[in-house]
Amino acid sequence: MDPIAINFHLYKPCDSRCTFCFATIRDVAGHLTLDDAMRLLDRLRDAGGEKLTFAGGEPTLHPHLGPLVEHAKSLGFVTSVVTSGSRLDVLLDHHARSIDWVALSVDSAIETVQRSLGRGRGDHVSRVRTLAARCHDERVRLKINTVVTALNCDEDMRALLLELRPVRWKAFQVLRVEGQNDGRVEPLLIPRAAFAAFIARHASLNDAGITVVPEDNAAMEDSYVMVDPLGRFYGNHEGRHRVSASILDVGVRAALEQIGYSPAKFEARGGRYAW
């Protein structure tokens, strides 16, 4: 049950207010020291980790993201940063050679829709265009992440995606997680049929060299290895938020067994690819 691909949600603060966010990390205050975060990366690599994704909150706001990316790369990880773009330019200025992937979060090609979802102030799509071009210039592989909700499920984003030219486009069906986004996300929930129609509308992107990766609610549950800012595994198991003991205290495998992670579901959703 080695954790091949890990998402390290290393920092709770975020400058977006996305209504659908399932990584609000409500039960966490603070984050690991730099030394402890470095030791955590060592443990994850020793346990078989291959790809490490830095997420948040907004990871580019973390005061030590640069050194952590450098350390992960030195350990042999394939590195990735999931971001709305807040301070991505600054990160790329100093650490582009240690970043293999950038995943930019954009949920709509329409600025007003994006703002209504809580990401940006009416300029987010424009910023993503600029940052995508920067990633291409730096030869950092680009992924786009889109959460499909009641506000954007009828949209056609093909023109924007062809302009951005990501290697992969991951589209998530908006997910309700008790203890994370319950009480806010309900008006945005969509049935599986609406999500399937959205994916079908964009299937031609595969022919243009953009790998379309759809993930409905069933595919997401128990299929991600996620670490919170305090160095604990957490996940969505049977619709509920679960948290392990500290990885630094009990070890990677013992902590992972506490959250319901399914390697079979990870493989089934295509979690392993040519990264």
Buried (B, 14 or more C-beta within 10 A) or exposed (E): BEBBBBBBBBBBEBBBEBBBBBBBBEEBEEBBEBEBBBBBBBBBBEBEBBBBBBBBBBBBBBEBBBBBBBBBBEBEBBBBBBBBBBBBEEBBEEBBEBBBBBBBBBBBBBBEBBBBBBBBEEEBBEBBBEBBBBBBEBEBBBBBBBBBBBBBBEBEBBEBBBEBBBBBBBBBBBBBBEBBBBEBBEEBBBEEEBBEBBBEBBEEBEEEEBBBBBBBBEBBBBBBBBBBBBBBBBBBBEEEBBBBBBBBEBBBEEBBEBBBBBBEBBEEBBBEEEB
